[in-house]
Each structure stands twice: as structure tokens, then as C-alpha cells.
């Protein structure tokens, strides 16, 4: 009798892990990538305005409902970009658990999109803040435990993430080396 009760209590306390990829995850990722690129460039609001991230955040929250902007992040381009970039990166890492190589290719598309959007910004403090937000979202906030265990796909994803740092800050720059070191320390 005690064993049955203990098993019921243990079963009630665990949540079952998903057994398949969410059916809309892939399309939501590509929707989010397009939304983020337009948002960073300034096509649909502007990063740092405190409200235009809503549609991107809603797309992320379909798969990670606990993702929130938080009052401390609102109104700062760097902080808003960090949260959004982290959310989309986590979505891609989640997809890589189910489809390793597709996750690697999607991560390449995502990293290219981030670098392209950053490159289209005019020079200034806003561009620097967005660069810091992108790199922080990737190197510090991303949940690395979501990444695939497939060796080839994992290497491709890590390479894509590291390339964002060097492509945004410039290869060999102190900022790029520091961001890559932080990312590497989290991956080991």
C-alpha cells in the first residue's frame, strides 16, 4: 500500500517530456527570424522603444511561455534585444534536439540574419547597444542544455553562434574574443 502511494506521489510530481517536436516550431522560428530582423532595423517599431517587441515575444512565448521582458529590460535596446535574441536562439536549439542538421542550418540562417540586420544600422550608440544585446543574448542568456547531442550538428551550431560575435565586433577584436570565451566556457 505504501509503495503504491509513493509511486502515485512521484508520478504526480513529474511532468512528461515532449515526445515529438512541436508542429509549429519550424514555421514559428522562421517567422521570428523575419520579425527580429525587421525590428532590429527599425521596420516594425524600434528596439528600445519599450513596446514594439510584442509580436516577436508572442511568437517566442508559444514555445517558451516563461519568457518575459521584465520591467528592468524595457526601454533599453540592449536589454530588449538580449531577451528576444535569447528566445529565438532557444527555439532553434529546441528544434535541434529533434532534427539536428535542420537545427544547424537554421542556426546559420539566424546568425546571418542577425549580422545582416546589425550591419544595416547606422553607426552610433544604438548600433553598439544592439550589438551588445545580440552577443549577450547568444553568449550569456541562451539555454545551452537545449542543444542537440548529435556531434556534427552541435559543432555547426556552436560555429554559427561564435561567428556572430566575430562578425559583429570584427574578427580578433577584444570584444569578439571576450564574447567567444564566455560562450566557450558555457559549452564546456
Helices and strands as residue ranges (DSSP letters): H 2-13, H 25-41, H 54-61, H 77-98, H 100-119, H 125-136, I 137-141, G 144-146, H 151-169, H 174-187
